[in-house]
Amino acid sequence: MSTRSQSEPPVDAPQQRATNGQSASDIHLSGDELLLSADSDIAPTLSVVMPTLNEEGGIAQCIEWVKAALEDMQIYGEVVVADSSTDRTPEIAAENGAIVIEPDGKGYGYAYLYAFERVRGDYIAMGDADCTYDFEELPKLLNLVRSGEADMAMGSRLEGEILPGSMPPLHEHVGNPLLTKFLNVFYGAGVSDAHSGMRVFSRDAWETMDCSSTGMEFASEMIMEAGAKDLEIAEKPITYHPREGEANLESFPDGWRHVRFMLVNAPGYLFSAPGFGLSVIGVLSLVLAWSGIEIGSASFGIHTGIGGGLLTLAGFQLMLFGAFSTVSSDPVRGASDPFTTWFTERISLERGATIGSVVLLCGLAYGGFLAVTWVTSGFSALPIAVADVVATVAVVIGLQMVFGSFLLGSVGE
């Protein structure tokens, strides 16, 4: 691992090779000279990581593209291939100058995690080894990061050129735009192609992201972490090529894994926001039904009250789920709505149980009052039906508050 500080200006290869009688401008190194082996004493500026699973048809071309990029930039680099193949991919990669490592676990994300721990460059690039990404386009991404304009630079296929046969229409027009929209709304990523696999970032940015996913959702997690931690993401258009070999992607299962991962790591959107909306509608419905207010020709009775009670209970339960998820699961972007903040930061077990008990007792007292009124009238004066619903809602919310406080106290310890 290089010991040069990130704050120091990067030194390109000709500057390192220049002697007293020779200027850096007189030196031009080839890609083969700039691609370093594992035992080289020279610290690479750029580490290019490729996870491979039976990519013997494309790995050699990808490494040649990396060499061309290194020659264009005149910087030292290394290619680290994290291989899980059963074909000749590792042999071909090694013959072409790559450093081949074999991850001790399975998964797309795990291959990257395993490799990133072993790279030596101050900057890290990633991309697939199936010839879909042209690594000769790396310079424009690396320049964004080296200049300080971005912490992570991504190649945008959707704003660039997608060659015929490169991407299924369902992915191009539905899957990728939809998943990108999710990430932009939930995590503030602000990108056009969130699932582009061609990325360059600094070592500091990688350590800040602190990713841990081992599956295909790793690509989403990087964007989620970068957005949640206010890292600067920039994009450049790239050309996306038809792949060499068979695809390892399963459209619907892998797409669902991305969506599921995004949702469970944003409890504010998954639980708290819909819960708050349902609660507001429910409480308003209860008020309209209980008060007898008419709006135009519409009147609200027992059915409105029952519906409002159910919505209020469901909404409050969802908001509790948002609080529990934020405290217990350490999501990428925890719920930060007023209810969750109040419940998780201001409400201790004792205080929450006390508030819940008060609400519970009020509901029981009101229900008891209605029952006594009915009995003392000789079972002739039936209580207002909507009032029964209000009393029931208060009892259930009180119970949820009491036991929810105990649960939050136990998972938060």
PAKEBA-309243 format. One line per field, with one value per residue (C-alpha): residue number from 1; y negated, z, x; residue in one letter. Coordinates in nm, 2 decimals. Layout:
BEGIN
num	(NUM;...)
north	(Y;...)
up	(Z;...)
east	(X;...)
residu	(A;...)
//
This chain:
BEGIN
num	(1;2;3;4;5;6;7;8;9;10;11;12;13;14;15;16;17;18;19;20;21;22;23;24;25;26;27;28;29;30;31;32;33;34;35;36;37;38;39;40;41;42;43;44;45;46;47;48;49;50;51;52;53;54;55;56;57;58;59;60;61;62;63;64;65;66;67;68;69;70;71;72;73;74;75;76;77;78;79;80;81;82;83;84;85;86;87;88;89;90;91;92;93;94;95;96;97;98;99;100;101;102;103;104;105;106;107;108;109;110;111;112;113;114;115;116;117;118;119;120;121;122;123;124;125;126;127;128;129;130;131;132;133;134;135;136;137;138;139;140;141;142;143;144;145;146;147;148;149;150;151;152;153;154;155;156;157;158;159;160;161;162;163;164;165;166;167;168;169;170;171;172;173;174;175;176;177;178;179;180;181;182;183;184;185;186;187;188;189;190;191;192;193;194;195;196;197;198;199;200;201;202;203;204;205;206;207;208;209;210;211;212;213;214;215;216;217;218;219;220;221;222;223;224;225;226;227;228;229;230;231;232;233;234;235;236;237;238;239;240;241;242;243;244;245;246;247;248;249;250;251;252;253;254;255;256;257;258;259;260;261;262;263;264;265;266;267;268;269;270;271;272;273;274;275;276;277;278;279;280;281;282;283;284;285;286;287;288;289;290;291;292;293;294;295;296;297;298;299;300;301;302;303;304;305;306;307;308;309;310;311;312;313;314;315;316;317;318;319;320;321;322;323;324;325;326;327;328;329;330;331;332;333;334;335;336;337;338;339;340;341;342;343;344;345;346;347;348;349;350;351;352;353;354;355;356;357;358;359;360;361;362;363;364;365;366;367;368;369;370;371;372;373;374;375;376;377;378;379;380;381;382;383;384;385;386;387;388;389;390;391;392;393;394;395;396;397;398;399;400;401;402;403;404;405;406;407;408;409;410;411;412;413)
north	(0.00;-0.34;-0.57;-0.89;-1.13;-1.20;-1.57;-1.55;-1.61;-1.28;-1.21;-1.07;-0.80;-1.02;-1.24;-0.93;-0.82;-1.16;-1.20;-1.50;-1.51;-1.42;-1.60;-1.43;-1.55;-1.35;-1.02;-0.82;-0.48;-0.21;-0.05;0.27;0.07;-0.11;0.20;0.32;0.67;0.77;0.77;0.43;0.18;-0.11;-0.23;-0.24;-0.56;-0.36;-0.01;0.13;0.41;0.66;0.94;1.24;1.55;1.73;1.43;1.59;1.43;1.07;1.05;1.00;0.72;0.54;0.56;0.42;0.13;0.06;0.05;-0.19;-0.42;-0.40;-0.49;-0.78;-0.92;-0.81;-0.68;-0.35;-0.11;0.24;0.47;0.69;0.97;1.12;1.45;1.73;1.89;2.25;2.17;2.02;1.67;1.65;1.79;1.55;1.26;1.35;1.39;1.03;0.88;0.88;0.97;1.26;1.33;1.58;1.45;1.69;1.62;1.60;1.30;1.00;0.76;0.99;1.01;0.63;0.61;0.88;0.71;0.35;0.47;0.57;0.29;0.05;-0.25;-0.59;-0.57;-0.27;-0.19;0.09;0.25;0.57;0.79;0.88;0.60;0.40;0.12;-0.03;-0.09;-0.33;-0.58;-0.57;-0.89;-1.12;-0.96;-0.95;-1.32;-1.42;-1.25;-1.35;-1.72;-1.71;-1.78;-1.45;-1.18;-0.92;-0.95;-0.72;-0.64;-0.71;-0.46;-0.63;-0.97;-0.81;-0.56;-0.21;-0.01;0.23;0.56;0.42;0.38;0.54;0.28;0.37;0.27;-0.04;-0.19;-0.05;0.13;-0.11;-0.44;-0.31;-0.20;-0.52;-0.72;-0.52;-0.60;-0.97;-1.02;-0.81;-0.89;-1.21;-1.05;-1.29;-1.06;-0.95;-0.59;-0.46;-0.10;-0.17;0.06;-0.17;-0.38;-0.56;-0.68;-0.78;-0.55;-0.80;-0.79;-0.41;-0.41;-0.67;-0.46;-0.16;0.09;0.44;0.61;0.92;0.96;0.77;0.50;0.39;0.15;-0.02;-0.03;-0.23;-0.50;-0.49;-0.53;-0.81;-1.00;-0.95;-1.07;-1.37;-1.25;-1.43;-1.21;-1.32;-1.15;-1.13;-0.98;-0.65;-0.39;-0.06;0.24;0.59;0.83;1.12;1.46;1.55;1.30;1.37;1.13;1.25;0.95;0.99;1.16;0.92;0.62;0.71;0.75;0.39;0.26;0.46;0.33;-0.03;0.00;0.17;-0.09;-0.38;-0.32;-0.68;-0.61;-0.25;-0.29;-0.64;-0.85;-0.62;-0.57;-0.94;-0.98;-0.70;-0.85;-1.19;-1.06;-0.83;-1.10;-1.34;-1.07;-1.01;-1.38;-1.41;-1.11;-1.19;-1.56;-1.51;-1.78;-1.78;-1.89;-1.99;-1.71;-1.46;-1.34;-1.11;-0.83;-0.50;-0.36;-0.66;-0.63;-0.26;-0.33;-0.62;-0.41;-0.13;-0.38;-0.55;-0.22;-0.10;-0.43;-0.45;-0.09;-0.17;-0.48;-0.25;-0.01;-0.31;-0.39;-0.03;0.01;-0.31;-0.20;0.18;0.22;-0.08;-0.16;-0.37;-0.65;-0.62;-0.77;-1.14;-1.24;-1.43;-1.12;-0.89;-1.16;-1.23;-0.86;-0.75;-1.05;-1.20;-0.90;-0.67;-0.34;-0.48;-0.79;-0.60;-0.35;-0.62;-0.81;-0.49;-0.40;-0.74;-0.69;-0.34;-0.45;-0.73;-0.49;-0.25;-0.53;-0.66;-0.31;-0.25;-0.57;-0.47;-0.13;-0.28;-0.52;-0.23;-0.02;-0.31;-0.38;-0.03;0.08;-0.15;-0.45;-0.31;-0.51;-0.68;-0.41;-0.64;-0.70;-0.33;-0.34;-0.63;-0.45;-0.13;-0.32;-0.49;-0.16;0.01;-0.29;-0.30;0.07;0.02;-0.27;-0.08;0.24;0.05;-0.15;0.17;0.32;0.00;0.01;0.37;0.33;0.00;0.13)
up	(0.00;-0.09;0.20;0.01;0.16;-0.04;0.01;-0.18;-0.56;-0.76;-0.93;-1.28;-1.42;-1.63;-1.33;-1.13;-1.42;-1.50;-1.42;-1.38;-1.75;-1.87;-1.83;-1.77;-2.11;-2.29;-2.14;-2.27;-2.12;-2.29;-2.13;-2.06;-1.87;-1.67;-1.57;-1.24;-1.11;-0.75;-0.65;-0.79;-0.56;-0.74;-0.58;-0.85;-0.89;-1.01;-0.92;-1.17;-1.02;-1.23;-1.08;-1.31;-1.35;-1.67;-1.87;-2.09;-2.40;-2.28;-2.01;-2.24;-2.43;-2.11;-1.98;-2.31;-2.28;-1.93;-2.06;-2.33;-2.06;-1.85;-2.15;-2.23;-1.87;-1.82;-1.47;-1.31;-1.24;-1.16;-1.27;-0.99;-1.11;-0.84;-1.00;-0.93;-1.28;-1.39;-1.74;-1.84;-1.73;-1.45;-1.67;-1.95;-1.70;-1.55;-1.90;-1.98;-1.67;-1.42;-1.05;-1.00;-0.66;-0.56;-0.31;-0.02;-0.05;-0.31;-0.46;-0.69;-0.40;-0.20;-0.50;-0.49;-0.11;-0.11;-0.39;-0.25;0.07;-0.14;-0.39;-0.36;-0.56;-0.43;-0.68;-0.75;-1.07;-1.11;-1.41;-1.56;-1.76;-2.04;-2.27;-2.21;-2.06;-2.26;-2.00;-2.25;-2.12;-1.77;-1.81;-1.82;-1.50;-1.31;-1.40;-1.22;-0.90;-0.92;-0.98;-0.67;-0.87;-0.74;-0.48;-0.72;-1.10;-1.29;-1.66;-1.77;-2.03;-2.04;-2.13;-2.35;-2.63;-2.59;-2.89;-3.05;-2.86;-2.55;-2.32;-2.33;-2.40;-2.06;-1.88;-2.09;-2.07;-1.75;-1.51;-1.50;-1.51;-1.24;-1.01;-1.07;-0.98;-0.65;-0.56;-0.65;-0.45;-0.14;-0.12;-0.31;-0.55;-0.83;-1.11;-1.45;-1.45;-1.09;-1.20;-1.43;-1.33;-1.45;-1.16;-1.03;-0.67;-0.42;-0.14;0.11;-0.05;-0.04;0.33;0.39;0.21;0.43;0.21;0.32;0.08;-0.09;-0.37;-0.67;-0.45;-0.38;-0.68;-0.52;-0.18;-0.31;-0.44;-0.13;0.10;-0.11;-0.12;0.25;0.34;0.11;-0.12;-0.45;-0.74;-1.10;-1.43;-1.78;-2.08;-2.20;-2.47;-2.36;-2.58;-2.64;-2.39;-2.47;-2.33;-2.14;-1.90;-1.53;-1.45;-1.37;-1.45;-1.21;-0.91;-0.92;-0.98;-0.68;-0.46;-0.55;-0.47;-0.15;-0.03;-0.11;0.08;0.39;0.42;0.40;0.67;0.65;0.30;0.36;0.70;0.85;0.55;0.46;0.83;0.89;0.58;0.69;1.04;0.92;0.70;0.98;1.24;1.01;0.93;1.30;1.36;1.08;1.19;1.56;1.52;1.26;1.04;0.69;0.38;0.11;0.07;0.22;0.58;0.77;0.99;1.15;0.84;0.80;1.17;1.14;0.83;1.01;1.31;1.11;0.91;1.24;1.39;1.08;1.04;1.40;1.37;1.05;1.22;1.51;1.25;1.12;1.46;1.53;1.20;1.25;1.59;1.54;1.19;1.13;0.79;0.53;0.57;0.89;0.93;1.03;1.04;1.35;1.50;1.46;1.59;1.89;1.96;1.94;2.09;2.34;2.46;2.72;2.80;3.12;2.95;2.65;2.88;3.09;2.79;2.65;2.98;3.00;2.65;2.74;3.06;2.88;2.62;2.89;3.10;2.80;2.70;3.06;3.06;2.75;2.90;3.23;3.03;2.85;3.17;3.37;3.09;3.13;2.82;2.61;2.53;2.30;2.30;1.99;1.77;1.66;2.02;2.06;1.77;1.93;2.26;2.09;1.89;2.21;2.39;2.10;2.05;2.42;2.42;2.11;2.29;2.61;2.45;2.17;2.43;2.59;2.26;2.16;2.49;2.44;2.08;2.16;2.43)
east	(0.00;0.13;0.23;0.20;-0.05;-0.36;-0.29;0.04;0.02;0.04;0.37;0.34;0.57;0.79;0.86;0.97;1.19;1.35;1.72;1.95;2.02;1.67;1.34;1.01;0.88;1.15;1.02;0.72;0.66;0.46;0.15;0.35;0.61;0.35;0.16;0.31;0.34;0.27;0.63;0.71;0.87;0.69;0.37;0.09;-0.11;-0.42;-0.55;-0.80;-1.01;-1.21;-1.42;-1.42;-1.64;-1.55;-1.44;-1.17;-1.33;-1.28;-1.02;-0.72;-0.88;-0.98;-0.62;-0.50;-0.74;-0.61;-0.25;-0.36;-0.51;-0.20;0.01;-0.22;-0.20;0.17;0.10;0.19;-0.10;-0.19;-0.48;-0.61;-0.84;-1.06;-1.13;-1.38;-1.36;-1.35;-1.22;-0.88;-0.96;-0.69;-0.42;-0.50;-0.51;-0.17;-0.01;-0.12;0.03;-0.26;-0.24;-0.48;-0.63;-0.89;-1.15;-1.23;-1.60;-1.87;-2.06;-2.01;-1.97;-1.74;-1.50;-1.47;-1.44;-1.17;-0.98;-1.01;-0.83;-0.53;-0.49;-0.20;-0.30;-0.41;-0.70;-0.92;-1.11;-1.36;-1.53;-1.64;-1.40;-1.65;-1.56;-1.88;-1.67;-1.38;-1.11;-0.94;-1.20;-1.06;-0.85;-1.16;-1.30;-0.96;-0.90;-1.22;-1.11;-0.74;-0.84;-1.06;-1.38;-1.53;-1.48;-1.61;-1.65;-1.88;-1.92;-2.28;-2.41;-2.75;-2.60;-2.34;-2.38;-2.52;-2.42;-2.67;-2.70;-2.52;-2.82;-3.17;-3.44;-3.61;-3.28;-3.22;-3.57;-3.72;-3.48;-3.18;-3.38;-3.62;-3.35;-3.16;-3.47;-3.50;-3.14;-3.17;-3.49;-3.40;-3.03;-2.97;-2.72;-2.80;-2.67;-2.81;-2.69;-2.66;-2.58;-2.30;-2.01;-1.73;-1.62;-1.31;-1.27;-1.01;-0.89;-1.03;-1.37;-1.37;-1.29;-1.56;-1.83;-1.77;-1.95;-2.02;-2.27;-2.14;-2.40;-2.51;-2.66;-2.30;-2.33;-2.63;-2.47;-2.17;-2.40;-2.62;-2.32;-2.17;-2.50;-2.57;-2.22;-2.22;-1.94;-1.92;-2.02;-1.96;-2.03;-1.89;-2.07;-1.92;-1.98;-2.13;-2.03;-2.18;-2.04;-1.80;-1.93;-2.24;-2.41;-2.41;-2.69;-3.04;-3.26;-3.56;-3.39;-3.09;-3.32;-3.53;-3.22;-3.13;-3.48;-3.50;-3.16;-3.25;-3.58;-3.46;-3.18;-3.42;-3.68;-3.79;-3.93;-4.03;-4.21;-4.22;-4.34;-4.63;-4.71;-4.73;-4.95;-5.19;-5.21;-5.30;-5.57;-5.70;-5.71;-5.89;-6.14;-6.20;-6.25;-6.50;-6.70;-6.70;-6.79;-7.06;-6.92;-7.06;-6.87;-7.11;-7.36;-7.13;-7.18;-6.94;-7.07;-6.96;-6.80;-6.58;-6.49;-6.40;-6.19;-6.02;-5.95;-5.78;-5.57;-5.46;-5.35;-5.18;-5.00;-4.88;-4.75;-4.56;-4.40;-4.29;-4.14;-3.94;-3.81;-3.72;-3.54;-3.34;-3.22;-3.17;-3.04;-2.80;-2.94;-2.75;-3.01;-3.20;-3.54;-3.51;-3.88;-4.01;-4.18;-3.88;-3.64;-3.87;-3.93;-3.57;-3.39;-3.64;-3.83;-3.67;-3.82;-3.98;-4.11;-4.25;-4.42;-4.56;-4.71;-4.84;-5.00;-5.17;-5.32;-5.42;-5.59;-5.77;-5.90;-6.01;-6.18;-6.36;-6.47;-6.58;-6.78;-6.96;-7.04;-7.17;-7.39;-7.53;-7.59;-7.74;-7.99;-8.13;-7.94;-8.16;-7.94;-7.67;-7.34;-7.22;-7.07;-6.78;-6.69;-6.64;-6.40;-6.21;-6.18;-6.06;-5.80;-5.67;-5.64;-5.45;-5.21;-5.15;-5.06;-4.83;-4.66;-4.60;-4.46;-4.29;-4.09;-3.98;-3.88;-3.69;-3.52;-3.40;-3.28;-3.11;-2.89)
residu	(M;S;T;R;S;Q;S;E;P;P;V;D;A;P;Q;Q;R;A;T;N;G;Q;S;A;S;D;I;H;L;S;G;D;E;L;L;L;S;A;D;S;D;I;A;P;T;L;S;V;V;M;P;T;L;N;E;E;G;G;I;A;Q;C;I;E;W;V;K;A;A;L;E;D;M;Q;I;Y;G;E;V;V;V;A;D;S;S;T;D;R;T;P;E;I;A;A;E;N;G;A;I;V;I;E;P;D;G;K;G;Y;G;Y;A;Y;L;Y;A;F;E;R;V;R;G;D;Y;I;A;M;G;D;A;D;C;T;Y;D;F;E;E;L;P;K;L;L;N;L;V;R;S;G;E;A;D;M;A;M;G;S;R;L;E;G;E;I;L;P;G;S;M;P;P;L;H;E;H;V;G;N;P;L;L;T;K;F;L;N;V;F;Y;G;A;G;V;S;D;A;H;S;G;M;R;V;F;S;R;D;A;W;E;T;M;D;C;S;S;T;G;M;E;F;A;S;E;M;I;M;E;A;G;A;K;D;L;E;I;A;E;K;P;I;T;Y;H;P;R;E;G;E;A;N;L;E;S;F;P;D;G;W;R;H;V;R;F;M;L;V;N;A;P;G;Y;L;F;S;A;P;G;F;G;L;S;V;I;G;V;L;S;L;V;L;A;W;S;G;I;E;I;G;S;A;S;F;G;I;H;T;G;I;G;G;G;L;L;T;L;A;G;F;Q;L;M;L;F;G;A;F;S;T;V;S;S;D;P;V;R;G;A;S;D;P;F;T;T;W;F;T;E;R;I;S;L;E;R;G;A;T;I;G;S;V;V;L;L;C;G;L;A;Y;G;G;F;L;A;V;T;W;V;T;S;G;F;S;A;L;P;I;A;V;A;D;V;V;A;T;V;A;V;V;I;G;L;Q;M;V;F;G;S;F;L;L;G;S;V;G;E)
//
